[in-house]
Amino acid sequence: MMPNVHFVYSMSKDAWNVLRVITEHSQYDANDPSEWWLGELSREFVGEVRSMTDEEKKKEIISRHLEVEYQKKKQLLDERIKLFSEKWATINESYFKIVARVLKTTIADDVLYTGYLTSAGSCPFHTEKRWFMVRTDDTCGDMIAAHEILHMEFRRKYASLCLNEMKLSSKEFGDFQEATTFLLNEEMSGMLSRPDYGYKEHKKLRAMLTDEWKKHKDFDALLAYYMTIKDSWRKE
């Protein structure tokens, strides 16, 4: 028995995420004029929701929209769930073994992650409940799952150390969390459907961490290195 992932569609979860991306900007690359976090959502629909001041009205518009879209895209959703599930099954065991090794952690055999499909372009996650979201319009669901699960396992192992003992700010912690997904490219090359690109604002940090990782391939050493550059990497 191994940890595993299953993919599902929940309209209520999708509605929650659609409302989130329409009413909040992304934490990273927030000034991108494309508003990438909206994904394939119709800008006319987005405008209609944003024009409402009442929260319940916004939720009603989103619910109606998703009900109509579900009827149009039910077959696509079923196909995506099948595609994501079949692809993940081929890498599940290898993926969790690599994550456990890289992060020096233990992942219980009975752990089950849930990947919820979403109409939005941003894919949030919940560490304690072990769920994440996958864009319906992205055929590389395994890459998104790998990215988000790495975040969650990192947080489970290192969040308390980083925030409470090492006294990283929430921004410094978030930058390191996001930048370290370069490990998917270094340790899982050829296993996933596409490379992990990360956010534009972390491009320099990812390159610096990648170079350091190649020297030791030790996560604790990587974190120690980050502590020495956390205040300067944007300027270098």
C-alpha positions as CSV (number, residue, x, y, z in Angstrom):
1,M,0.0,0.0,0.0
2,M,1.2,3.5,-0.9
3,P,0.0,7.1,-0.5
4,N,-2.3,7.9,-3.4
5,V,-4.2,10.6,-5.2
6,H,-7.7,10.6,-6.6
7,F,-9.2,13.2,-8.9
8,V,-12.9,14.4,-8.7
9,Y,-15.1,17.3,-9.6
10,S,-17.1,19.2,-7.0
11,M,-19.2,22.1,-8.1
12,S,-19.2,23.6,-4.7
13,K,-15.4,23.5,-4.5
14,D,-15.2,24.9,-8.0
15,A,-17.6,27.7,-7.1
16,W,-15.6,28.6,-4.0
17,N,-12.4,28.9,-6.1
18,V,-14.0,30.8,-9.0
19,L,-15.3,33.4,-6.4
20,R,-11.8,33.5,-4.9
21,V,-9.9,34.2,-8.1
22,I,-12.5,36.8,-9.3
23,T,-12.4,38.8,-6.0
24,E,-8.7,38.3,-5.0
25,H,-5.5,38.9,-6.8
26,S,-2.8,36.2,-6.9
27,Q,-0.2,36.5,-4.2
28,Y,2.5,36.0,-6.8
29,D,3.0,37.8,-10.2
30,A,0.0,39.9,-9.0
31,N,0.7,42.7,-11.5
32,D,0.5,40.5,-14.5
33,P,-2.1,42.3,-16.8
34,S,-3.4,39.0,-18.1
35,E,-4.8,38.1,-14.7
36,W,-3.6,34.5,-15.4
37,W,-5.3,33.3,-12.2
38,L,-8.7,33.7,-14.0
39,G,-7.7,31.0,-16.4
40,E,-10.3,30.3,-19.1
41,L,-13.1,32.1,-17.3
42,S,-15.1,34.4,-19.7
43,R,-14.1,38.0,-19.0
44,E,-17.7,39.0,-19.6
45,F,-18.7,36.5,-16.8
46,V,-15.9,37.8,-14.6
47,G,-17.1,41.4,-15.2
48,E,-20.7,40.5,-14.3
49,V,-19.6,39.0,-10.9
50,R,-17.3,41.9,-10.1
51,S,-20.1,44.4,-10.8
52,M,-22.1,43.0,-7.9
53,T,-21.5,44.4,-4.5
54,D,-23.5,41.8,-2.6
55,E,-21.5,38.6,-1.9
56,E,-24.6,36.3,-2.1
57,K,-25.4,37.7,-5.6
58,K,-21.9,36.9,-6.7
59,K,-22.3,33.4,-5.5
60,E,-25.7,33.0,-7.2
61,I,-24.2,34.2,-10.6
62,I,-21.3,31.8,-10.2
63,S,-23.5,28.8,-9.3
64,R,-25.8,29.4,-12.3
65,H,-22.8,29.8,-14.6
66,L,-21.2,26.6,-13.4
67,E,-24.4,24.6,-13.7
68,V,-24.7,25.6,-17.3
69,E,-21.0,24.9,-17.9
70,Y,-21.3,21.5,-16.2
71,Q,-23.9,20.4,-18.7
72,K,-21.7,21.5,-21.6
73,K,-18.5,20.0,-20.2
74,K,-19.5,16.9,-18.3
75,Q,-17.9,14.7,-20.8
76,L,-14.7,16.7,-20.8
77,L,-14.6,16.6,-17.0
78,D,-15.0,12.8,-17.0
79,E,-12.3,12.5,-19.6
80,R,-9.9,14.7,-17.6
81,I,-10.5,12.7,-14.5
82,K,-9.8,9.5,-16.4
83,L,-6.7,11.0,-18.0
84,F,-5.3,12.4,-14.7
85,S,-6.0,9.2,-12.8
86,E,-4.4,7.0,-15.4
87,K,-1.3,9.1,-15.7
88,W,-0.9,9.5,-12.0
89,A,-1.1,5.7,-11.5
90,T,2.0,5.3,-13.5
91,I,4.1,7.6,-11.3
92,N,2.4,7.4,-7.9
93,E,4.9,5.1,-6.2
94,S,8.0,6.7,-7.6
95,Y,6.7,10.2,-6.9
96,F,6.0,9.7,-3.2
97,K,9.3,7.9,-2.6
98,I,11.2,10.8,-4.2
99,V,9.3,13.4,-2.2
100,A,9.9,11.5,1.1
101,R,13.6,11.2,0.2
102,V,14.1,14.8,-0.8
103,L,12.2,16.3,2.1
104,K,13.6,13.7,4.6
105,T,10.1,13.0,5.7
106,T,7.7,10.0,6.1
107,I,4.4,9.8,4.3
108,A,2.0,7.3,5.8
109,D,0.9,4.5,3.5
110,D,-2.8,5.3,4.0
111,V,-2.6,9.0,3.0
112,L,-5.0,9.9,0.2
113,Y,-4.8,13.3,-1.5
114,T,-7.8,14.7,-3.4
115,G,-7.4,16.7,-6.6
116,Y,-10.5,18.8,-7.4
117,L,-10.9,20.0,-10.9
118,T,-11.5,23.7,-11.2
119,S,-12.6,26.1,-14.0
120,A,-10.3,28.8,-12.7
121,G,-6.6,29.3,-13.5
122,S,-5.3,29.3,-9.9
123,C,-4.9,26.0,-8.0
124,P,-5.0,26.4,-4.2
125,F,-4.4,23.6,-1.7
126,H,-5.2,22.7,1.9
127,T,-2.3,21.2,3.8
128,E,-4.2,19.7,6.8
129,K,-7.1,18.3,4.7
130,R,-4.7,17.2,1.9
131,W,-6.6,18.5,-1.1
132,F,-5.6,20.6,-4.0
133,M,-7.1,21.9,-7.3
134,V,-6.2,21.1,-10.9
135,R,-7.2,23.3,-13.9
136,T,-9.7,21.6,-16.1
137,D,-8.1,23.2,-19.2
138,D,-4.7,21.7,-18.4
139,T,-4.0,18.2,-19.7
140,C,-0.9,17.9,-17.5
141,G,-2.8,17.2,-14.2
142,D,0.1,15.1,-13.0
143,M,2.4,18.1,-13.0
144,I,-0.1,20.3,-11.0
145,A,-0.6,17.4,-8.5
146,A,3.1,16.9,-8.1
147,H,3.6,20.7,-7.6
148,E,0.9,21.1,-5.0
149,I,1.6,17.9,-3.1
150,L,5.3,18.9,-2.8
151,H,4.1,22.2,-1.3
152,M,1.9,20.4,1.3
153,E,4.5,17.9,2.3
154,F,7.1,20.7,2.6
155,R,4.7,22.6,4.9
156,R,4.0,19.6,7.0
157,K,7.7,19.0,7.6
158,Y,9.2,22.5,7.6
159,A,6.5,25.1,8.3
160,S,6.9,25.2,12.1
161,L,10.7,25.1,11.9
162,C,10.8,28.0,9.3
163,L,8.2,30.2,10.8
164,N,8.6,29.6,14.5
165,E,12.2,28.7,15.0
166,M,14.0,30.3,12.1
167,K,11.6,33.3,12.2
168,L,11.1,33.6,8.5
169,S,8.4,36.0,7.6
170,S,5.3,34.6,5.8
171,K,6.6,36.2,2.5
172,E,10.1,34.7,2.9
173,F,8.6,31.3,3.7
174,G,6.3,31.5,0.7
175,D,9.1,32.5,-1.6
176,F,11.2,29.5,-0.6
177,Q,8.2,27.2,-0.8
178,E,7.4,28.3,-4.4
179,A,11.0,28.4,-5.6
180,T,11.8,24.9,-4.4
181,T,9.4,23.3,-6.9
182,F,12.5,23.4,-9.1
183,L,13.1,20.0,-7.4
184,L,10.5,18.5,-9.6
185,N,12.7,19.2,-12.6
186,E,15.9,18.1,-10.9
187,E,14.6,14.9,-9.3
188,M,11.8,13.8,-11.5
189,S,13.1,14.7,-15.0
190,G,11.2,12.7,-17.6
191,M,8.6,11.4,-15.1
192,L,6.1,14.2,-15.4
193,S,4.2,15.5,-18.4
194,R,6.0,18.8,-18.5
195,P,8.6,20.8,-16.6
196,D,7.7,22.9,-13.6
197,Y,8.0,26.6,-14.5
198,G,7.3,28.4,-11.2
199,Y,6.4,32.1,-11.0
200,K,8.2,34.8,-13.0
201,E,9.2,36.7,-9.8
202,H,11.1,33.6,-8.5
203,K,13.1,32.9,-11.6
204,K,16.4,34.2,-10.1
205,L,15.8,32.5,-6.8
206,R,15.0,29.2,-8.5
207,A,18.3,29.4,-10.4
208,M,20.3,30.1,-7.3
209,L,18.7,27.3,-5.4
210,T,19.1,24.9,-8.3
211,D,22.9,25.6,-8.4
212,E,23.1,25.1,-4.6
213,W,21.1,21.8,-4.7
214,K,23.4,20.3,-7.2
215,K,26.3,20.7,-4.8
216,H,24.9,18.7,-1.9
217,K,21.4,17.4,-2.8
218,D,20.5,18.0,0.9
219,F,17.3,19.9,1.7
220,D,18.5,21.0,5.2
221,A,21.6,22.5,3.5
222,L,19.4,24.1,0.9
223,L,17.3,25.8,3.6
224,A,20.5,26.9,5.4
225,Y,21.7,28.4,2.1
226,Y,18.4,30.2,1.6
227,M,18.8,31.8,5.1
228,T,22.0,33.5,3.9
229,I,20.4,34.9,0.7
230,K,16.8,35.6,1.8
231,D,17.5,39.3,2.2
232,S,19.6,39.8,-0.9
233,W,18.6,37.4,-3.7
234,R,16.3,40.0,-5.4
235,K,19.1,42.4,-5.6
236,E,21.8,40.1,-6.9
